[in-house]
Amino acid sequence: MKSNKIKYLAAVVALATSGSAFAAYTGTTGNSSVLFNAYESVSGYTFAWDTGLRKDDINSSFAGISHNLAADANWNNFLSVVGASHVADIKWNLIAADTNSGSIDGDPISFLTTGPADGVPNGTRNAQLNSWVGNVNSYITAASAIGANGGQGAIDAPGFVGGDTYLHLKDGSADYASYEIAHGPNWNTKATFDTTAGLGQTLSFYEITKNGTSNTAIVNAALLGTVTLSSAGELTVSPVPEAETWAMLLAGLALVGTVARRRSNALS
């Protein structure tokens, strides 16, 4: 039985690595890919999806995305190797990074990350944020090397290929292609909040930047929207409505209330 299980797992990994390249930009170029990640500790498997978006695409004009992971073979293989009894233990998040100090694209070091609805940055400080840089670069570098061009990484490729996924079985305690090892739920213990949630749950989506130059200063966190992963595998990223949108919504609700009151008065 054990032998058959090993053969099955090997076949799954072969299928995953024979697919399209995981063509993620590293954070060192500035403006990395926006990556969806999922892992489950008991099975040791990581699933990752390159959304096709770059970090700078998540801006004031971002309209949101919706993607059905259930249509992806690697996602279904991930659920299969995790097993029905541990699906509830799956953790997922959404991240991106610009880990360059500005010499390439002029932007400051910054990160996109999911987190709880409240409590972010919840005490995370500049000194901790500095540690995120190495972790995200190591993860993207290791992940990109898995399925790209027969094992050769597609790091810093001049073109951008989105929509790629990969499935990876954790191998040892220093395997940075495993999201659990590279980051886990809290940027490898360097964040004071949990970036992950389970299937069927919703997280807030933030941009995290340094707050001044002091290592002890609490970082800045700007709310960008929400991210939801349904139990059926539907991933939805929704932006925060702009102030004008809120104003129109409130005005519309007020108008509805006024009409309702007038109708009620007329009937009485």
C-alpha positions, 0 to 999 in steps of 0.5 A, a space after each residue: 500500500 505504501 509503495 502504491 501511495 509513493 508511486 501515486 504521489 510521484 505521478 502527481 508531482 510529474 504531472 504538475 511539473 510537466 505543465 506550463 512554467 511558473 513565470 513569476 517576476 521576482 520582487 527584486 525587479 520591482 513589481 512582482 507577480 500577484 501570487 495565490 498560495 495554498 498549503 496543508 501541513 499534514 500532506 506537505 503540499 503547496 499549490 500556487 497560482 500566478 494570477 497574471 497581475 503584477 503588484 502595481 496593477 492593484 491600484 485605484 482603478 483595479 476592478 477586481 478579479 474572479 477565478 475558478 480554481 476548480 477548473 485547474 488540474 493542479 488545484 484538483 490534484 492538490 485537494 486529492 493529495 491533501 485528502 478529504 479528512 484534511 481539506 479543512 486544514 488548508 490555508 491560503 493567502 494572496 501576496 505580492 512584493 516590490 523588494 527593490 529599494 527604488 533603483 529600478 522602478 522608483 517605488 519604495 519597498 512595499 508588499 501586498 498581503 492578505 490579513 484579518 479584517 482588523 488588527 493589521 498592522 497590529 504591531 508589525 514594525 519596520 525591522 520585521 518588514 525588512 525580513 519579508 524581503 528575503 523570504 518572498 524572493 527565496 520563495 518566488 525564485 524556488 517556485 519559479 524553478 520548479 516547472 519552468 523550461 524543464 526545470 530552468 527558472 523563468 526569473 526576470 523573463 522579459 515577457 509576462 505569462 500569467 495563469 500558471 500554477 504548480 503543485 509541490 511536495 515539501 522536501 526537507 526543512 529548507 525547501 523554500 518552494 514550499 509556502 509553509 516553509 518560506 512564509 507560513 501564516 505570518 511571513 515566517 514569524 515576521 508579522 504579528 498578524 495571520 495572512 491566511 484563512 481556510 476554504 470558504 473564508 474571507 480576508 482583507 487585502 492590504 498594502 504594507 509599507 515602511 513608516 519612516 526610517 525607525 526600525 521600531 516604528 509600526 508599519 503603514 497598512 492601507 486597505 485595498 479590498 477583500 479576498 474570498 475563496 469559496 469552498 468550491 474553489 472560486 477566488 474573488 478579489 474585490 476592491 474597496 469602493 472609492 469615496 465617490 462610490 460610497 457617496 452614491 450608494 448612501 445617496 441611493 439608500 437615502 432616496 429609497 428611504 425617502 420614497 418608502 416613507 412617502 408611500 407609507 404616509 400616503 397609505 396612512 
